[in-house]
Amino acid sequence: MKLDLVSNRVLIFGANSFTAKHLIPYLKKNGFSVEGSRVDILKKDLLLKEILEIRPNYIINLAGVSFVAHSNSLDFYSVNSIGALNILDILIEKNINPKKIILASSATVYGNQDLEILDESLCPNPINHYGNSKLSMENLAKNYFNRLNITITRPFNYTGVGQSSNFLIPKIVNHYREKKEVIELGNLDVVREFNDILFICEAYRRILENPNTSNEILNIASGRGIKLLDIIDIMNNLAGYKIEVKVNPKFIRENEIKTLTGSPKKLYSLVGEIPQKDFKETLKDMFEA
């Protein structure tokens, strides 16, 4: 078992992130030896020290600024774009070639495509700094494809226990947990994927283990679109009361992406179909946590 762990060392940057807090124990449970890094990926000396100490067989970069309404635009590009390149540059400079490097991008790189299902063949058209910073990272990282085993992932929306209330689903759930009578939301007609965090963890595990995913850009998606109003209906039933929903214009973003669901076809063709629980169960877990 120790030999297996030696050859299955995973270094995850962004260990404080919502995703990492679920992914680290998930990978450990599945036979990986996992180190979660909290170093600032803009500081190459600290990155170098960590990488040389751990000598990882696998690297997953989850470090980044992910809240779209974050106030400092420069942070998106410095952390999401340049930070990821710092990792790759160190690997090249020190001649370290892990079995797999996963760089987390985002489905927001697609922008408004006027299509109900988005796949990797589409030309990205991001509409905000977050999406543009992730697309910049993707384009720069492609230059390393011939030297490193990189997979770029484009996760669609996902949620679960422990996600920050800055994000939509935890905000909704918290209102019900606190028995609030009114909730203010933005566009009620949007359709989004809201996958369970364990769906994402399983996707990352399979990508790590599959050599055929190298030098690919992959949606982490299920194609399961859910209307915001349907989520309110589910929560009304779970909480046993009906909340009043008010539309606040401040929460309606300019150039709102109306439908954002992804095609899982490419992902599933490489790693197999990934099951997940009904979204009602995810909401129940969050409500009862």
ABEGO torsion letter per residue (X at the ends): XAAAAAAABBBBBGAABAAAAAAAAAAAAAGBBBBBBABBAABAAAAAAAAAAAGBABBBBABEBABAABABAAAAAAAAAAAAAAAAAAAAAAGBBBABBBBBBBAAAAEBAGBABBBAABBBBBABAAAAAAAAAAAAAAAAAAABBBBBBBBBBBBEBGBBAABAAAAAAAAAAAGBABBBBBBAABBBBBBBAAAAAAAAAAAAABAAABGBBBBBBAGBBBBAAAAAAAAAAAAGBBBBBBBBAAABBBGBBABBBBBAAAAAAAAEBBBBBBAAAAAAAAAAX
